[in-house]
Amino acid sequence: MKIRPLHDRVVVRRKEEEEKTAGGIVLPGAAKEKPNQGEVVAVGEGKLLDNGDVRALAVKVGDSVVFGRYADSNTLKVDGEELIIMSESDIYGVLEG
C-alpha cells in the first residue's frame, strides 16, 4: 500500500534507534529516546497559498531530515512499518553530506 500526503504534509520513516549509549551501556526499549531524525518517503504537492498558488515543498523523497520531538503525534502503520505524517513546518532541516 502507498500513501500520498496532501498539501504541505510529509511522510517520514524514523531513523532506527540506537541500542547503546556512547559509553557502551545497552538501553532497554522503554528507556530509549525516539530519534528525531528520519527519511522522507512521500511528500504532498505543496502548500496552498492565500492567492491560490501552490508553493512546492523544500524537501523531497529520500532526504534525511531533523524534526521536532513532538512531531510524531500522527503516526500510522503501512505494511507493518511505522510512519509519521507531519507538516513541512515541523521539519527543522535537511541533513546533507
KOLMIRO-864740 format. One record per residue (C-alpha): residue number from 1; x, y, z. Coordinates in pm, whole numbers. Layout:
DOSE  num       u       v       w
DOSE  NUM       X       Y       Z
...
//
This chain:
DOSE  num       u       v       w
DOSE    1       0       0       0
DOSE    2     121     352     -79
DOSE    3      32     675      95
DOSE    4      10    1012     -80
DOSE    5       9    1303     165
DOSE    6    -198    1610      86
DOSE    7     -87    1973      53
DOSE    8     220    2052     268
DOSE    9     229    1719     452
DOSE   10     535    1492     453
DOSE   11     561    1120     540
DOSE   12     879    1029     728
DOSE   13    1030     694     830
DOSE   14    1203     741    1166
DOSE   15    1574     658    1181
DOSE   16    1648     336    1371
DOSE   17    1702     382    1742
DOSE   18    2047     338    1892
DOSE   19    2084      28    2109
DOSE   20    2382     151    2316
DOSE   21    2486     477    2477
DOSE   22    2819     640    2392
DOSE   23    2964     467    2699
DOSE   24    2853     124    2573
DOSE   25    2551      76    2801
DOSE   26    2272    -122    2635
DOSE   27    1937      51    2674
DOSE   28    1610    -139    2718
DOSE   29    1328     -40    2480
DOSE   30    1140     175    2731
DOSE   31    1449     378    2825
DOSE   32    1538     475    2470
DOSE   33    1453     816    2336
DOSE   34    1295     810    1996
DOSE   35    1529     976    1749
DOSE   36    1418    1299    1587
DOSE   37    1571    1213    1251
DOSE   38    1426    1024     960
DOSE   39    1398     975     586
DOSE   40    1128    1137     374
DOSE   41     926     865     197
DOSE   42     647    1078      42
DOSE   43     559    1446       1
DOSE   44     242    1635     -83
DOSE   45     201    1863    -383
DOSE   46     280    2178    -189
DOSE   47     140    2447      35
DOSE   48    -169    2625     -93
DOSE   49    -110    3000     -61
DOSE   50    -380    3262       5
DOSE   51    -365    3381    -358
DOSE   52    -439    3029    -484
DOSE   53     -86    2945    -595
DOSE   54      85    2626    -476
DOSE   55     436    2657    -331
DOSE   56     644    2342    -382
DOSE   57     791    2180     -72
DOSE   58    1157    2229      16
DOSE   59    1206    1857      93
DOSE   60    1193    1564    -145
DOSE   61    1167    1187    -120
DOSE   62    1495    1040       6
DOSE   63    1602    1346     210
DOSE   64    1731    1283     563
DOSE   65    1558    1532     791
DOSE   66    1559    1652    1151
DOSE   67    1219    1720    1305
DOSE   68    1071    1833    1634
DOSE   69    1047    1594    1925
DOSE   70     667    1614    1928
DOSE   71     614    1595    1552
DOSE   72     529    1224    1574
DOSE   73     177    1265    1713
DOSE   74      38    1149    1376
DOSE   75     179     801    1330
DOSE   76      37     521    1121
DOSE   77     135     172    1016
DOSE   78     167      91     648
DOSE   79     260    -269     563
DOSE   80     379    -319     923
DOSE   81     609     -15     914
DOSE   82     550     282    1144
DOSE   83     549     613     957
DOSE   84     495     971    1070
DOSE   85     283    1226     884
DOSE   86     382    1585     963
DOSE   87     358    1933     819
DOSE   88     662    2062     637
DOSE   89     686    2329     909
DOSE   90     757    2052    1168
DOSE   91    1083    1975     985
DOSE   92    1377    2179    1114
DOSE   93    1629    2095     845
DOSE   94    1774    1858     587
DOSE   95    2091    1664     674
DOSE   96    2350    1682     398
DOSE   97    2679    1505     343
//
